[in-house]
Structure formats: structure tokens, C-alpha cells
Amino acid sequence: LFQECLSVYENSLPATHPQVIDVLMALGSIAYDQEKYYESLQMWRRLHDSLTQTSQTEDLATVCHNMGICYANLLNFDAAEEAFTHCLRMYPQGDARITMSESRVDSSCCE
């Protein structure tokens, strides 16, 4: 359903429209919860590209955080560090909203 909504929205609304952003966030979170980290990362990257065109710094920091979690689960620790660093530059006091149901890295990735 979300994929269908995204298709309709993207054909009729700009990428920075709040409805497009909400659907991308939902899809990123759903894929993450299903441990589809690459698919989730693709949604967060699309959001990152859209949000850099807006003044929604808090949402952008959240997206960077979520990208970092996905990168870590995909064992791309350099990219994870870069994403987390970018998030912290925007919110050094740690005020960024976390949108994923859990901010976790699969412990099996580090064994």
C-alpha cells in the first residue's frame, strides 16, 4: 500500500512534499523492521536527497542516524561513521528524533 501511495505521490507532488516524505519514512522503517537493511537504506537515501533541498534539519538528522544504523547492519562501518558524524554535526546535543522502532544494530554483524 505504501509503495502504491509513493508512486502516486511522486507522480503528482514534488519530492519535498510532506506526504512524500512521510511515505518514504514509513517505507524505510518498515524495511528496517523486516531486517531488509539495503532496502531501508535506499529509502533513507532518497529522503536525504529530498530533505537537503529543505530546511527540515531535524528530519535530516534523523535520516542520517537511520542511514548509519543501516550501514552498520550492512557491515559498512566507514559509511555508518560518516552518517552518524553528519547527524551529530547537525545536533551535537543529541536532540535528533529517532524514527525507527528500535535503534539497533544486529549483534550478529559484529561477531
Order of alpha helices (4+ residues) and beta strands (2+ residues): alpha-alpha-alpha-alpha-alpha
